[in-house]
Amino acid sequence: DTAVSQTPKYLVTQMGNDKSIKCEQNLGHDTMYWYKQDSKKFLKIMFSYNNKELIINETVPNRFSPKSPDKAHLNLHINSLELGDSAVYFCASSQGTTPYNEQFFGPGTRLTVL
Amino acid sequence: EDQVTQSPEALRLQEGESSSLNCSYTVSGLRGLFWYRQDPGKGPEFLFTLYSAGEEKEKERLKATLTKKESFLHITAPKPEDSATYLCAVQVYGGSQGNLIFGKGTKLSVKP
């Protein structure tokens, strides 16, 4: 029944490590997103991916790279993790990119960098 | 710069005590304004989309309205299960790929 799923739910790792977060949607949507929610609960777009076109928010460090093996998956790979990367990361998807296409969010992955 | 501001940051109500949450926005061109509900430890859950000034939408005890500068989420006779963080977001013309710009949210607590 799950529409947008993410794994893992929790991720605790050391500074300098490389890690990945997986996202899958079973809604048949053509657009997927990654958002970051910081400690103040502020939700901010990182990437959107539609028909193999990747749009990157200019404030995102290039240590972050989304990878889409197919339309249903958009994984987030993070190199050389830093303390400031600690946050909750949400994947979302929509069919189309107009306001008429609501975005469905996953349950989030809480990343803690020690 | 496109911006969304929500107030208050936190709101405590007694069960049955109606109130409103505010979302003011400054954008270059509004394509749509969205309200989401977020429960602790979960992802945002879609509530409403509003497209133009004067538009209203209702769902159970919630009613969202839109003007040219702000949106209100009215909660009528709230129940404890309405306790959550309510997020407002906008999508703008010229923005990238449907990206949403979120406010910081209003944390609503409803006491029995």
HADDOCK unambig.tbl for C-alpha pairs under 7 A between the chains (distance, minus, plus):
assign (segid A and resid 41 and name CA) (segid B and resid 104 and name CA) 6.48 0.50 0.50
assign (segid A and resid 42 and name CA) (segid B and resid 104 and name CA) 4.98 0.50 0.50
assign (segid A and resid 43 and name CA) (segid B and resid 102 and name CA) 6.05 0.50 0.50
assign (segid A and resid 44 and name CA) (segid B and resid 101 and name CA) 6.82 0.50 0.50
assign (segid A and resid 44 and name CA) (segid B and resid 102 and name CA) 6.75 0.50 0.50
assign (segid A and resid 45 and name CA) (segid B and resid 99 and name CA) 6.66 0.50 0.50
assign (segid A and resid 45 and name CA) (segid B and resid 100 and name CA) 6.95 0.50 0.50
assign (segid A and resid 48 and name CA) (segid B and resid 97 and name CA) 6.45 0.50 0.50
assign (segid A and resid 55 and name CA) (segid B and resid 96 and name CA) 6.83 0.50 0.50
assign (segid A and resid 90 and name CA) (segid B and resid 43 and name CA) 6.95 0.50 0.50
assign (segid A and resid 97 and name CA) (segid B and resid 97 and name CA) 5.56 0.50 0.50
assign (segid A and resid 97 and name CA) (segid B and resid 98 and name CA) 4.25 0.50 0.50
assign (segid A and resid 98 and name CA) (segid B and resid 98 and name CA) 5.87 0.50 0.50
assign (segid A and resid 99 and name CA) (segid B and resid 31 and name CA) 6.33 0.50 0.50
assign (segid A and resid 99 and name CA) (segid B and resid 32 and name CA) 5.35 0.50 0.50
assign (segid A and resid 99 and name CA) (segid B and resid 91 and name CA) 6.77 0.50 0.50
assign (segid A and resid 105 and name CA) (segid B and resid 43 and name CA) 5.46 0.50 0.50
assign (segid A and resid 105 and name CA) (segid B and resid 44 and name CA) 5.99 0.50 0.50
assign (segid A and resid 105 and name CA) (segid B and resid 45 and name CA) 6.96 0.50 0.50
assign (segid A and resid 106 and name CA) (segid B and resid 43 and name CA) 5.53 0.50 0.50
assign (segid A and resid 107 and name CA) (segid B and resid 42 and name CA) 4.81 0.50 0.50
assign (segid A and resid 107 and name CA) (segid B and resid 43 and name CA) 4.52 0.50 0.50
assign (segid A and resid 108 and name CA) (segid B and resid 42 and name CA) 6.54 0.50 0.50
assign (segid A and resid 108 and name CA) (segid B and resid 43 and name CA) 5.95 0.50 0.50
